[in-house]
């Protein structure tokens, strides 16, 4: 899995605001999205919308952070 949106963000700008910028790398399992075919690689917001807290926690444990 790649961090497709990474070029949209400036690490320097985040550092100037004293914030760390990290991306999640990992293969998330399929989950139901409005009953249509699964679309992989969407945002964490999509994951949060369609999954219970326990499943999200398990998914995040299987991922790694990329600086």
C-alpha positions in Angstrom: 0.0 0.0 0.0 1.4 3.4 -0.9 0.8 6.8 0.6 -0.7 8.4 -2.4 -1.6 11.7 -0.8 1.9 12.2 0.6 3.0 14.8 -2.0 0.0 17.0 -1.1 1.6 17.8 2.3 4.7 19.8 3.3 6.7 18.3 6.1 8.4 21.6 6.6 5.1 23.4 7.1 4.0 20.9 9.7 7.4 21.2 11.5 7.0 25.0 11.6 3.7 24.5 13.5 5.5 22.0 15.8 3.5 19.1 14.4 4.7 15.7 13.3 3.4 14.5 9.9 3.1 10.8 9.5 1.3 8.5 7.1 -0.1 5.0 7.7 1.3 2.2 5.7 -0.5 -1.1 5.6 -3.0 -3.3 3.8 -6.4 -2.7 5.3 -8.9 -5.5 5.0 -12.0 -5.0 2.9 -15.0 -3.5 4.7 -18.5 -2.5 3.6 -18.8 0.9 2.0 -22.4 1.8 1.2 -23.1 -1.7 -0.1 -21.1 -1.2 -3.3 -17.8 -2.8 -4.4 -15.0 -2.1 -2.0 -12.7 0.8 -3.0 -9.3 0.4 -1.3 -6.9 3.2 -0.5 -9.4 5.8 0.7 -8.7 8.0 3.7 -8.8 7.1 7.4 -12.1 9.0 7.5 -13.6 6.3 5.3 -12.4 3.7 7.7 -13.8 5.6 10.6 -17.2 6.0 9.0 -17.8 2.3 8.2 -16.1 0.4 11.0 -16.7 -0.1 14.8 -14.0 1.2 17.2 -12.8 -2.3 18.0 -12.2 -3.1 14.3 -10.5 0.2 13.6 -8.1 -0.4 16.6 -7.2 -3.9 15.2 -6.6 -2.4 11.7 -4.3 0.3 13.1 -2.3 -2.3 15.0 -1.6 -4.1 11.7 -0.3 -0.9 10.1 3.0 1.0 10.5 3.6 4.8 10.6 5.8 6.3 7.9 7.6 9.6 8.7 
